[in-house]
Amino acid sequence: MRQKPAQSARHAARSRASRTMTETRVPRYVLVASALRNRIRDGHWPLGSRIATLQHLEREFSVARVTVRQAIELLQSEGLVRSHQGKGTFVTGTPAGERWLQLATDWTSLIRPIKDNVLEPLPVTPVPEPSIEPDDGLPHPGGYTFLKSLQRRDGEPYALARVHVATDVYQRKPQSFQKRVALGVIAGMPGLDVARAHQTLTIGAADIETAQLLAITLNAPTAEARCVVTDRSGRVLYLGEITYRGDCVKLNIELLGPDGTLGD
C-alpha cells in the first residue's frame, strides 16, 4: 500500500531520528531529552499541557521505554516537566533563554565576552602532556605550563578549562594567568607574535567530574571547544580544551552580509 505524504514525512522523520541516535556517541536519552526540550521551547507543548505518551515517544525515536523514562527524568530535574502516575507528563516550565556565551568565528568576538571572567584554579595530578596534532603546528621548544580551572560568570560556573600555555609566555605574567582566562591574558600581551588562532567545536555530554564542577546533571549536553594559537614560526603558544555548559552557549555564524550579499 502506498503511503500518504503526511505518513511518508513522519516515517522519514522517525528514520532520521533513529539514525541520529545510532550514529552519535552522546547517550540516547540525552538526545531524546534535547528534542523534547526544543519542542517545549518552541511552544509545541505549551505550559501546562501534556506531552506525548511514553509509548508514542518510544516509537518515534526508536528507543527502549527505559530511555524515554531517563529523558523525562532529566527534564524533570531541570524543572521543565512533571509526571503524574496514570495521567501523563505535563509541562511545568520553559528552558532558560539566556545563552550569553557566543562561540565566535573571529578572534575579537572570541575574546570579548570572556576576557574579564574569574578563574578558580583546580589542582592537577598528574600533569598531562599537550595533545598537539599534526595540523595544529609545532611543539614549543620551551615546553608548556598546564592550567586547569573552573571559569565563572556572576558567580556561576560555566566552563571547565584544561589549558597548555608555552612556558616562556606564561612566565611573562604568571599571576595574571592564575586569575584570568588565559586567552584574555594572551590577547592583551604586547609584543606576542600571534599569527593564527583556530577553534573547533564538538557536542558532548557531561562526565561525573564535569557535572559536579559545572553544577549540571550527569550526561547533560555540553559544548567542547578546542582552541590552538600559534606564532609566525608555526609553534603552538596555547592549546585549550574547554568544556562549556550547553545551556549558556550559542554559535552564531553570519552567512549573508548586512546588505544580503554573500561574503568573500
C-alpha positions in Angstrom: 0.0 0.0 0.0 1.3 3.4 -1.0 1.9 5.8 1.9 0.2 9.2 2.1 2.5 12.3 2.0 2.0 13.0 5.7 2.7 9.4 6.7 5.8 9.4 4.5 7.1 12.6 6.2 6.5 11.2 9.6 8.3 7.9 8.6 11.3 9.9 7.2 11.5 12.0 10.4 11.5 8.9 12.6 14.2 7.3 10.4 16.4 10.4 10.7 15.9 10.4 14.4 16.8 6.7 14.6 19.9 7.2 12.5 21.0 10.1 14.7 20.6 8.0 17.9 22.7 5.2 16.4 25.5 7.4 14.9 26.2 9.7 17.8 28.3 9.0 20.9 26.0 11.1 23.1 23.7 8.9 25.3 20.4 8.3 23.6 18.3 9.6 26.4 20.2 12.9 26.3 19.3 13.2 22.6 15.7 12.4 23.3 15.6 15.0 26.1 17.2 17.6 23.8 14.5 17.0 21.2 11.7 17.2 23.8 13.3 20.3 25.4 13.3 22.0 22.0 9.6 21.3 21.5 8.8 22.8 24.8 11.0 25.9 24.0 9.3 26.3 20.6 5.8 26.1 22.1 4.8 22.7 20.6 3.8 21.8 24.1 2.6 25.0 25.9 3.0 25.4 29.7 0.5 23.2 31.5 -0.1 20.9 28.5 0.5 17.1 28.4 3.4 15.9 26.2 3.2 12.7 24.1 2.9 9.4 25.8 5.9 7.2 26.6 4.6 4.7 24.1 4.4 7.4 21.3 7.9 8.7 22.1 9.3 5.2 22.2 8.0 4.6 18.7 9.0 8.0 17.3 12.6 7.8 18.4 13.0 4.1 18.0 14.4 3.7 21.6 13.5 1.5 24.6 11.0 2.6 27.1 13.7 3.0 29.8 15.5 5.5 27.5 12.3 7.6 27.3 11.9 7.5 31.0 15.5 8.6 31.5 14.9 11.6 29.2 11.8 12.5 31.1 13.7 12.3 34.4 16.4 14.6 33.0 13.7 17.2 32.0 12.1 16.8 35.5 15.4 17.6 37.1 15.5 20.8 35.1 12.0 21.8 36.2 10.5 21.5 32.7 8.1 18.7 33.2 6.4 16.7 35.9 5.0 13.2 35.6 1.7 12.1 37.3 1.0 8.4 37.6 -2.0 7.5 35.5 -2.3 10.9 34.0 0.8 11.5 31.9 3.7 14.1 31.9 2.9 17.8 31.9 5.0 20.9 31.0 5.8 22.9 34.2 8.5 25.3 32.9 10.3 26.6 29.8 14.0 26.3 29.0 16.1 29.3 30.0 16.8 31.5 27.0 20.0 33.2 28.2 22.8 31.8 26.1 25.2 34.6 26.7 28.4 32.9 25.5 28.8 33.1 21.8 31.4 30.7 20.4 32.7 33.1 17.9 34.2 32.7 14.5 36.7 35.5 14.8 39.4 36.4 17.4 37.8 39.7 18.7 34.4 38.1 19.2 36.0 35.1 21.0 37.9 37.3 23.5 35.3 40.0 24.2 32.9 38.0 26.4 35.5 36.0 28.4 38.5 38.3 29.0 37.4 39.6 32.4 35.8 36.4 33.8 37.1 35.0 37.0 39.0 31.8 37.4 39.0 29.2 40.1 42.3 27.2 39.8 42.0 23.5 40.2 44.6 21.0 41.4 46.2 18.8 38.8 47.8 15.4 39.3 49.4 14.2 37.1 50.1 16.9 34.6 49.1 15.8 31.1 51.1 16.3 28.0 49.6 18.7 25.4 47.8 16.8 22.7 49.3 18.6 19.7 48.1 17.2 16.4 49.9 17.4 13.1 47.7 20.2 11.8 48.0 22.3 15.0 51.6 23.3 14.5 54.9 22.6 16.1 55.5 22.0 19.8 57.1 24.9 21.6 60.8 24.1 22.4 60.5 25.7 25.9 57.7 23.3 26.9 54.3 24.1 28.5 52.7 25.1 31.7 49.4 23.3 32.3 46.5 25.2 33.9 43.2 23.6 34.9 40.4 25.9 36.1 36.7 26.4 36.7 35.5 29.6 35.0 32.7 31.6 36.5 30.5 34.5 35.4 28.4 36.3 38.1 29.5 33.6 40.5 28.0 30.8 38.4 30.3 28.1 36.8 30.1 27.9 33.1 33.2 26.2 31.8 35.9 23.7 32.8 39.2 24.7 31.2 42.3 22.5 30.5 45.0 24.7 29.0 48.6 24.4 28.0 50.5 27.7 27.6 54.0 27.9 26.3 56.1 28.3 29.5 58.0 31.4 28.3 54.7 33.1 27.6 53.3 32.0 31.0 56.3 33.3 32.8 55.7 36.8 31.5 52.5 37.2 33.5 52.2 34.2 35.9 49.9 36.0 38.3 47.5 37.1 35.5 47.3 33.5 34.2 46.3 32.3 37.6 43.5 34.8 37.9 42.2 35.4 34.4 41.2 33.4 31.3 44.4 32.5 29.5 43.2 33.6 26.1 42.3 37.0 27.6 45.8 37.4 29.0 47.4 36.3 25.7 45.2 38.8 23.7 46.4 41.7 25.9 50.0 40.8 25.9 52.1 43.3 24.0 54.7 42.1 21.5 53.4 38.5 21.5 53.8 37.1 18.0 50.3 35.6 17.5 49.8 34.6 13.8 46.9 32.1 13.9 44.1 31.0 16.2 41.9 28.1 15.3 38.9 26.7 17.2 36.8 23.6 16.7 33.6 22.7 18.4 32.0 19.3 19.2 28.9 18.5 21.1 29.3 16.2 24.1 27.8 15.1 27.4 29.0 15.8 30.9 31.0 13.2 32.7 31.0 12.9 36.5 33.7 15.4 37.2 32.3 18.0 34.7 28.8 17.6 36.0 29.9 18.2 39.6 32.1 21.2 38.8 29.6 22.9 36.4 26.5 22.1 38.6 24.7 20.2 35.8 23.3 16.7 35.6 25.4 13.7 34.5 25.3 13.5 30.7 23.8 16.9 30.3 24.7 18.5 26.9 28.0 20.3 26.7 29.9 22.2 24.1 33.5 21.2 23.9 35.8 23.7 22.2 39.4 23.1 21.3 41.4 26.2 20.5 45.0 26.4 19.2 47.1 29.6 19.0 50.4 29.6 17.1 53.1 32.2 16.3 54.6 33.1 12.9 57.0 30.2 13.1 54.1 27.7 13.5 54.9 27.0 17.1 51.9 26.3 19.4 51.7 29.0 22.1 48.4 28.0 23.5 46.3 24.8 23.4 43.0 25.0 25.3 40.3 22.3 25.7 37.3 24.0 27.2 34.0 22.2 28.2 31.1 24.7 28.4 27.7 24.2 29.9 25.3 23.6 26.9 22.7 26.0 28.4 25.0 29.1 28.1 26.4 28.6 24.7 25.3 29.6 21.2 27.1 29.5 17.9 26.3 32.4 15.6 27.7 32.4 12.0 27.0 35.2 9.5 26.1 33.5 6.2 25.0 36.7 4.4 26.3 40.2 4.8 24.1 43.1 6.1 23.2 44.0 2.5 22.1 40.5 1.7 25.1 39.6 -0.4 27.4 36.7 0.1 30.7 37.4 1.8 34.0 36.9 0.0 
